[in-house]
Amino acid sequence: MSHPSTPDRILIFDTTLRDGEQSPGATLNVEEKLTIAKQLARLGVDIIEAGFPFASPGDFEAVHKIAREVGTPEGPTICGLARATRADIERAAAAIKPAAKGRIHTFLATSDIHMQYKLRKSRAEVLAIAPDMVAYAKTFTPDVEFSPEDAGRSDPEFLYQVLEAAIAAGATTVNIPDTVGYLTPSEFGELIRGIKANVPNIDQAVISVHGHNDLGLAVANFLEAVKQGARQLECTINGIGERAGNAALEELVMALHVRRSFYNPFFGRPPESDQSLTAIDTRQIYKTSRLVSNLTGMFVQPNKAIVGANAFAHESGIHQDGVLKNRLTYEIMDAQSIGLTDNQIVLGKHSGRNAFRSRLQELGYDLDDQSLNRAFLRFKELADKKKEITDWDIESIVNDETQQAPEHFSLDLVQVSCGNNSRPTATVILHTPDGQELMDAAIGTGPVDAVYKAINRVVQLPNQLIEFSVQSVTAGIDALGEVTIRLRHGDRVFSGHAANTDIVVASAHAYLHALNRLHASLQTGKSLHPQRDTAAVSASL
C-alpha cells in the first residue's frame, strides 16, 4: 500500500472551472459550470477546482452548488481557491461545505518580483503568513493545498523554507506552479528534485504541479515532473486558461496511457503492467472536450492533439494505405479510446420523446422536463430538415438549447435579403423579459454583418466583434452549422455559441448569447481575479 504522500498513480486536479474560466471570453454561468462539473465527475477526475468563491456571489454559488450536487461520497473532491487571507479562506470553506470531500487551496507568492511589486511584503512576512493561513484553513477541512505562486522564479532556498513551514502547519498537498510558463522540462524536473531533496517533511504531502503553456512546454514540463515524483497534475480540458492556456488534461492522460511502459517504472511497476496510471475514463475525453468548447465558446483548433478534428485524419496517400492495412502503421492510439465513435445514425423524424430521452441519457445528459421539452422540439425541427440525425447533432442541440446565458434579449425574428447584385439588408425583432418588442433594420457588407448591425441598433450595448467562426457539426450540405463569436467591451471579452441549419440564424443567436453575457456582467459588476487582485494579507495575521 502506497503512502498518502506518494500515491501509486497520478491524481488529476481539474481547474477548467477556475483557471480555465479565466480565458478571455470563457465566462460561464452557474448552470453551465454545474453541467461541466457533472461531466468531469463522469470523466473520473480526482479533484475539481470549482472556482474562486471570494471573487463574486456567482462564483460562490457555483462552487456551493457543485459541492452539493457533484461532491458526493463516491464523487470527486471539490476544491475552492483562496488567497492567503482569513476572509478568502472563510468564503472558500463555506462554499465547499456541502461536499463529502472538500479542499481549500490557498496560495501566496514567493518570487522576489511578486513579493516586491505585487504583495509589497518581505520574505520574513511571507514566511509567517503562509503557515498561519494554512493552519487557519485546516480548522475548516483536513484537506488543505498550498501553492507558492510563481515558484518557478522563486529562490529555491526560500521556496524550501516556505514549503516546509506550510507542510508543518497542515498542508496535505503542495503545488509547484510555473505561473508564467517560463520553465523548460529539465528545469522543472530539477525544481521538483530539489524540493524532494531539501524539504525535510516533504514525505507528508503530495507534490502537485501547475503550469501555463506560454512556451508550449506545459505538458512536457508536467511529464518530467512525474518522473521526479510529482503525483498530482493541475490541468484543464482543451488546455484552456489565461494567455496561452494551461497544461491540457487530455494530452497528459493519453501520454501516460499510450506510454505506460515508459512511465510504469517511475511508479514501481513492471514496464508491461496494463494498470492505468490515472483514474480517468478515457472514453469520456472527446465528449468532455466538445462540451467545454461549446459552453465556453473556445474553439478547438483542428490540429489540436488528441481532440482536434484532424487528430485521427490521414490525408497522405501513403498514410491512408498503411492505416487501411494496419492502423498501427500511423496511429499510436485508437480514436474509440477517447470516445470518438463513428458518426452513426441514431434517430430519425419518427423517433419519440422516450427514445430521445434514452439516447440523451446514454450520451451522459440528464435533463429536467423543461430542458428536455426544448431540446426535443429542436430535435423534431431538425429531423424535418435532415434525414439522418447523429450523436453529434444531438449533442449540439442539447448544448445550444439548454446551456446558455440568462436571456435579457431573445430573438423573435431575423430576416435577410442578399445576393450578388443587391445590398445585404437585415430586419430583426427582439423581446425583453418584460414583453417589450424591439425592431430595427440595417444594411451591411454581407447578411451576417447586416444582422449584427441591426441587433446593435436595438440593444445599444457598445462592443467590438473580435472573432467569428463557423464550422459544420457533421458532413453534408444539410449539416448543422455551429457559430462561435467573441466580442470585446472595455477590457473584457464575452463569447457566444449557437447551432442551426441556417448559418444566419445561428449567427444571430450566437451574437445575442454574447450580448446577454455582456448585459449580465454590467448588472452584476466585475469579479475579482485571484492573481491580479491583491488583498491586505497583513490583516490576516
PAMI-360430 format. One record per residue (C-alpha): residue in three letters; x, y, z. Coordinates in steps of 0.1 Angstrom, whole numbers, plus 5000, padded with zeros to 4 digits. Layout:
N
ALAXYZ
...
//
This chain:
541
MET500050005000
SER501350344990
HIS502050625014
PRO499350905012
SER502051155001
THR503250924973
PRO500150774957
ASP500750484933
ARG499050674905
ILE498651024892
LEU495851244908
ILE494151464882
PHE493251804895
ASP491051974870
THR490952354871
THR488852414840
LEU486152594861
ARG488752824878
ASP491852884858
GLY490352774826
GLU487453014830
GLN489953304832
SER490453264795
PRO489353594778
GLY485653534769
ALA485253204786
THR483053324815
LEU480453054825
ASN477153094844
VAL476252874874
GLU474252614854
GLU476952584828
LYS479652534855
LEU477452264871
THR477052084837
ILE480752074832
ALA481351964867
LYS479051674863
GLN480851574831
LEU484251604849
ALA482951364875
ARG481951114848
LEU485451164833
GLY486851054866
VAL488951344877
ASP490151324913
ILE489751694923
ILE487651964907
GLU488752324915
ALA485252464911
GLY486152834914
PHE487353124935
PRO484453174959
PHE485553524972
ALA485553664936
SER481853724933
PRO478453594946
GLY478153404913
ASP481453224918
PHE480453134954
GLU477053004943
ALA478652794916
VAL481252634940
HIS478552574966
LYS476152414941
ILE478852194927
ALA479852094962
ARG476251994970
GLU475451814937
VAL478751674925
GLY480751644957
THR479051314967
PRO480951044988
GLU481750854956
GLY482451164936
PRO485551394932
THR486951624959
ILE485551974954
CYS488152254959
GLY487852624963
LEU490652874957
ALA491553134983
ARG494253394987
ALA496153375019
THR493653585039
ARG491153495065
ALA488253645045
ASP489153445014
ILE489553115033
GLU486353165053
ARG484453215020
ALA486052915004
ALA485252695034
ALA481552805033
ALA481352724996
ILE482852374998
LYS480952285030
PRO478252065013
ALA480851834997
ALA481651495012
LYS485251565003
GLY486251935004
ARG489552104999
ILE490752465004
HIS493552574980
THR495352874993
PHE498353054977
LEU500953324983
ALA503653454960
THR507253354968
SER509253504940
ASP511153824947
ILE509454014918
HIS505953924931
MET506753994967
GLN508254334960
TYR505854464934
LYS502554284940
LEU502454184977
ARG504854454989
LYS505954205016
SER509354095028
ARG510453735028
ALA510053725066
GLU506453845063
VAL505653585036
LEU507353305057
ALA505053395086
ILE501753445066
ALA501953115047
PRO501852865076
ASP499453085096
MET496853075068
VAL497452705061
ALA496752645098
TYR493652865096
ALA492352675065
LYS493052345084
THR490452445110
PHE487752405083
THR488852095064
PRO491651835068
ASP492451865031
VAL494452185025
GLU496652264995
PHE499252534995
SER500752694964
PRO503852924964
GLU502853144935
ASP505553194908
ALA507552904923
GLY509452874890
ARG511053214895
SER511553184933
ASP514853154951
PRO515052774957
GLU516352814993
PHE513553045003
LEU511052824985
TYR512152525005
GLN511652715038
VAL508052825028
LEU507152475018
GLU508452315050
ALA506552575071
ALA503352515051
ILE503552135055
ALA504352165092
ALA501152385095
GLY499052105079
ALA499252135041
THR498551785027
THR499351894991
VAL502052144980
ASN501552274945
ILE504552404925
PRO503252644899
ASP505152774868
THR502853074869
VAL504253254839
GLY505152944817
TYR508853024819
LEU510552694827
THR511852424804
PRO511352054812
SER514851994826
GLU514552304848
PHE511052194860
GLY512351844868
GLU515351994887
LEU512952214907
ILE510951914918
ARG514051704925
GLY515451994946
ILE512252014966
LYS512251644973
ALA515851654985
ASN515751975005
VAL512351995022
PRO512651775053
ASN508951695057
ILE508051665020
ASP507051305026
GLN504051435045
ALA502451595014
VAL501651514978
ILE503751714953
SER501451884927
VAL502452084896
HIS500652364878
GLY501852534847
HIS501052764818
ASN501752704782
ASP503353034772
LEU506352854755
GLY504352544745
LEU506152334772
ALA503452284799
VAL502751914791
ALA506351834787
ASN507152004819
PHE504551804838
LEU505751474824
GLU509251554835
ALA507851644870
VAL506151304871
LYS509451134866
GLN510851324896
GLY507951244920
ALA505051484913
ARG501851284918
GLN499151554912
LEU498751734879
GLU496752054877
CYS495252084842
THR492352194821
ILE490152054794
ASN491452154759
GLY494252334777
ILE492252654781
GLY493352924805
GLU494953264808
ARG497253374779
ALA498453064761
GLY496452834785
ASN497252554809
ALA498652204805
ALA495952004787
LEU494251724806
GLU493651514775
GLU497251534764
LEU498651444798
VAL496251154804
MET496851004769
ALA500551044771
LEU500550844804
HIS498150594788
VAL499950544755
ARG503450544770
ARG502550334801
SER505550104796
PHE507950414798
TYR506350564829
ASN505450244849
PRO508950204864
PHE508650554880
PHE505750414899
GLY507550094909
ARG505649894884
PRO507049654857
PRO507049814823
GLU504549564809
SER501849644835
ASP498449734820
GLN497249904851
SER496150264844
LEU498350554857
THR495250774863
ALA491550714872
ILE490350884840
ASP487750714818
THR489450804785
ARG486250724766
GLN484751044781
ILE487551264768
TYR486151374735
LYS482651444748
THR484151654776
SER486251844752
ARG483151924730
LEU481152024760
VAL483752264773
SER484352404738
ASN480652474732
LEU479952624766
THR483052844768
GLY482952944731
MET486652844729
PHE487152684695
VAL489452374694
GLN491952404666
PRO491852124640
ASN495452014646
LYS495052014684
ALA496551694699
ILE494051424709
VAL490751614705
GLY491351824673
ALA489251744642
ASN492451634624
ALA493851424652
PHE492851094636
ALA492651214600
HIS495051104573
GLU495551294541
SER498751144527
GLY498050854503
ILE500950664519
HIS499450714553
GLN495950614542
ASP497250294526
GLY499150204557
VAL496250274580
LEU493950064559
LYS496349764561
ASN497149814598
ARG496150114619
LEU499250084640
THR501350194610
TYR500450554615
GLU498250564647
ILE499650534682
MET496150524698
ASP492650424688
ALA490150704682
GLN487550504701
SER489750514732
ILE488850884737
GLY485150824728
LEU485450934692
THR482950694676
ASP481750664641
ASN479250924630
GLN476450674634
ILE472750744626
VAL470850704658
LEU467450874655
GLY465050994628
LYS461951204624
HIS459650934637
SER461550884669
GLY459650964700
ARG460351154732
ASN461250844752
ALA463750734726
PHE465251084725
ARG465551094763
SER467150744764
ARG469750844738
LEU470451164758
GLN471050954790
GLU473350724770
LEU475351034760
GLY475551144796
TYR472851414796
ASP470251414824
LEU467851694816
ASP464851824836
ASP461451814819
GLN461652184807
SER465052144792
LEU464151814776
ASN461051964760
ARG463052254745
ALA465752014732
PHE463151764718
LEU461352044699
ARG464652144683
PHE465351774675
LYS461951744657
GLU462652064638
LEU466051934627
ALA464551594618
ASP462251764593
LYS465251914576
LYS467751634578
LYS467251264570
GLU470051154594
ILE470451264629
THR473751174646
ASP475051184682
TRP477051494673
ASP473851664661
ILE472051574693
GLU474951704715
SER474952024696
ILE471252074700
VAL471352004738
ASN474352234743
ASP472752504722
GLU469252484736
THR469752424773
GLN473052574783
GLN473052944775
ALA473453274794
PRO470353414811
GLU468353584784
HIS467653964786
PHE467353984748
SER465653704729
LEU465353664692
ASP461953654677
LEU462653714640
VAL465653754618
GLN465153814581
VAL467753894555
SER467853994518
CYS471153954499
GLY472653854466
ASN475453944441
ASN473554244428
SER471854364459
ARG472754534492
PRO472554294521
THR469754404544
ALA468554254577
THR465554304599
VAL465454184635
ILE462854164662
LEU463954114698
HIS461954074730
THR462954174766
PRO461753984797
ASP459054254803
GLY457554184769
GLN458854484752
GLU459254434714
LEU462354594698
MET462654604660
ASP465154764636
ALA466854704602
ALA470354774588
ILE472454734557
GLY475854564559
THR478654424538
GLY477054084540
PRO474053914556
VAL475753844590
ASP477154194591
ALA473754344584
VAL472154124611
TYR474754234637
LYS474354604628
ALA470554574632
ILE470954404666
ASN473354674677
ARG470854944668
VAL468354764690
VAL470354664721
GLN472654964722
LEU475554794740
PRO478854924726
ASN481154634717
GLN483854524692
LEU483454194674
ILE486954034676
GLU486253674664
PHE483653504642
SER483953134632
VAL481752884616
GLN482152504615
SER479852214605
VAL478951964631
THR478851674605
ALA479551624569
GLY476851714542
ILE475152014528
ASP472351984554
ALA474751974584
LEU474152184615
GLY476452494614
GLU477952594647
VAL478852964651
THR481153094678
ILE481753464683
ARG483753674707
LEU483254044714
ARG485054294735
HIS483654554758
GLY486254764776
ASP488954524789
ARG486654214790
VAL485853954763
PHE482453774760
SER481753474739
GLY478553334723
HIS477753004707
ALA474852864687
ALA473952594662
ASN471352584634
THR471052454598
ASP470652824588
ILE474052994594
VAL472553344595
VAL470053234623
ALA472953064642
SER475053384638
ALA472153594653
HIS471653364683
ALA475453344690
TYR475753724689
LEU472753764713
HIS474253504737
ALA477353704739
LEU475454024743
ASN473353864771
ARG476553774789
LEU477754134785
HIS474454264798
ALA474554034828
SER478154144836
LEU477154504835
GLN474354434860
THR476454234885
GLY479754414883
LYS483354294878
SER484653984896
LEU487953974914
HIS490953794897
PRO492753564921
GLN496253654909
ARG495954014898
ASP493754154926
THR495754164957
ALA494454174993
ALA495754315025
VAL497454005036
SER499054165066
ALA495554195080
SER495353815082
LEU497953785109
//
